[in-house]
Amino acid sequence: MIEHNKISDSDLRNKIKNAEICFGGNRKLKIYGTLKCSSGKRMKRKNRVFFSSENEAKQNGFRPCGHCMKPEYLNWKNGLI
């Protein structure tokens, strides 16, 4: 897990370009989603974290976003995950 305020913008762009970062999350709400999610783009920089995989997000106690990851969210909500 990488905190947004602890990584430079150029390092962040490089990690996204090299597919080292694939998901973003909200540290306070414990929600993760895709990097293109409009909900994720609105969050404050101090609350934003990044993950290399869904498994990494889940291992850190995050749940799927109900906006950009609807099927995964419904599985989580119904207790299938």
ABEGO torsion letter per residue (X at the ends): XBBAAABBAAAAAAAAAAGABABBBBAAAGBBBBAABAAAAABBAAABBBBABAAAAAAAGBBBBAAABAAAAAAAAAGAX
